[in-house]
């Protein structure tokens, strides 16, 4: 199976496949969350740390009956510091575990959605070639570098994150591990260009392939690239894309420049860097596409970090977008206009029929619980089943796999679109959120809204405002309090839950609390129950606030406070979201006693 690769000769005798067994002992704290295991880079570089986790994962897969021996495993990451070294270690461990083939993106790069695409589609249906899973080396939007963060996540044969049953078994293995195995005699694999390496006298093979081709090929089946190219050809259409020095750079160049004909100058920060630009960059190495961190893009689009208009020396581009470190997140902007992730999801679903893959109509959609209810209003009008799930992409994955061999006899909800307020949007083409998918969805919508080049260009702001006029507007904001003392944050959450029953029916600052609970999700597909998924307070007016502790940080806890107020189509839809939800924020801070518990008087980030 060449798959267009250049065969490379590597002198390797069967002796290179000799397995070395290394004694080890458990290392505390290796419990993977919804986004895998994240720690400081130096922790991952310490003796046995990475190896213990990888061995625990491989052992868990064997115990679950996954065909590891002779199978295909994908290994790549987002290009952050330690990525290439970790890949070489995992290749040697995979060989020792009896894996037959390892696939890597060139330069060790694969975006998180591209990893899902490779697992799902690269085998081209050839028997026995489909990967049993993949290791993604990423800490997503967390900063990279030797003094920053690193991470590892295992995705299963459907291309989605490992289910809780598997991650629990991995964690159990990390608490009892006594040894790990690797083939120390294997040579380092040259990841700098596509090539194929046959090792150990033919017992083991590593293929390095173009990291863009599989994901782009899949997206070409979803979208009409020709129509988008015609949009780019308009003289009055201008475009800017910020890769934030993450993994998306090669994808942006191949799709926007090579396919659509955008000038190379329209790409910002699209050279992947191990530290995402580091402390000296405008984003301070935070490859996180939001108003606070995507500083250069936001200014270029004519806004400040609060999303308010600023003076610009030239007219901002018609369309702007950004990706995070591993390219699963996105930010959508128009000229002097920020489209919130919640609104973006609702607009994409409302206009999905202009996207070829969804032309016959959606059969399902979903949002995470903290995401605004804008999607619900669209789904109700269109008569589409919609779901409110906990934060974590695996819950969407179950809905996408409903009615397949994984969950036979269950309803089919695909074609399917879903998203989270945390700048994640996706469809059922992969089993991860997909930053490029969201950008192409918007470009497809703009192409459909602009059929006549003689007429003035319709932009992101125009499309979103028209949407509000039909469905109303869910004014929305999120306050993040990062690096908070975890025990203090947990005490605050527990005290709120304890206070909830007595607060129902009471009025605070003129707003009556109609419902207050801790969100619990009963999965309609696999029957599992997920408890403690966020503290909710819902007012009689339909406005609400939500508190969650986030598990994506490395140091301390992050308290996320979500604020939402609905305005009907005939109400004032022109206000600034942060101003509208400020009274709800005041109530939330009063009820939670956040300052009292944490000492924080201001959020770290507002989006």
Secondary structure, 3 states (H helix, E strand, C coil): CCCCCCEECCCCCHHHHCCEEEECCCCCCCCCECCEEEEEHHHHHCCCHHHHHHHHHHHHHHHCCCCCCCCEEEEEECCCCCHHHHHHHHHHHHHHCCCCEEEEEHHHECCHHHHHHHHHHCCCCCCCCCCCEEEEECCCCCCCCCCCEEEEEEECCCCCECCHHHHHHHHHHHCCCCEEEECCCCCCCCCCCCEEEEEHHHCEEEEEECCCHHHHHHHHHHCCHHHHHHHHHCCCCCEEEECCCCCCHHHHHHHHHHHCCCCHHHEECCCCCCCCCCCCCCCCCCCCCCCCCCHHHHHHCCECCCCCECCCCCCCCCEEEEECCCCCEEEEEECCEEECHHHHHHHHHHCHHHCHHHCCCCCEEEEECCCCCHHHHHHHHHCCCEEEECCCHHHHHHHHHECCCCECCCCCCCCEEEEECCCEEEECCCCCCCHHHHHHHHHHHHHHHCCCCCCCCCCHHHHHHHHHHHHCEEEEEEEEEEEECHHHHHHHHHHHHHHHHHHCCCEECCEEEEEEEECCEECCCCCCEECCCCEEEEECCCCEEEEEEECCCCCCEEEEEEEEEEECCCCCCCCCHHHHHHHHHHHHHHHHCHHHHHCCCCCCEEC
